[in-house]
Amino acid sequence: MKSKKTNSNQQRYILECLKTIDTPEALDLANKFIDRQAGDAASMTYARDMVGQPVDKEVTKDLFTRLPRAFRNQYEEQAEYVLIPPGQYK
């Protein structure tokens, strides 16, 4: 079930803020987000990774085929984020 109050970009931004805060209360909020299944697949994967829960590899693999190659974050003065697929790089 997706939250009707926030979109997927907002959810990941909030999760990133909780990760930066890095307090037991912040991690508890991330766990509650996971328990409610309140986000899209990318947000749920990010939240599980953040709190150390196992991530479904099939879901993660599917994300890289559906996510845009790049996006701009309106909350960070249009900072551009580029998707870098997992793998080894030189």
Residue, then its C-alpha position, 0 to 999 in steps of 0.5 A: m500500500k502506498s502512502k497518499k500523502t507522499n510520493s516516492n521521491q519524497q519518501r526516499y528523501i525522508l528516509e535519507c534524512l532519517k539515515t543521516i539523523d542516525t538515532p534509535e528513534a529515526l531507525d524505529l520510524a524507518n522500521k515502522f515504514i517497512d512494517r506498514q509497506a507504505g512505499d514503492a519498491a525502491s523506497m522499501t528496498y532503501a528502507r530495508d537496506m538502511v535498517g539492515q534487513p535483507v533485500d529481495k534481489e529480484v525486486t532490486k534487479d527489477l528496479f534498475t530496469r524501471l528507474p530513470r537514468a537520472f533525475r533532479n531533486q527539487y528539494e536540493e536546488q535541482a541537484e541531479y542524481v544519476l543511476i549507477p547500476p551495481g557492478q565492478y568499475k575501474 
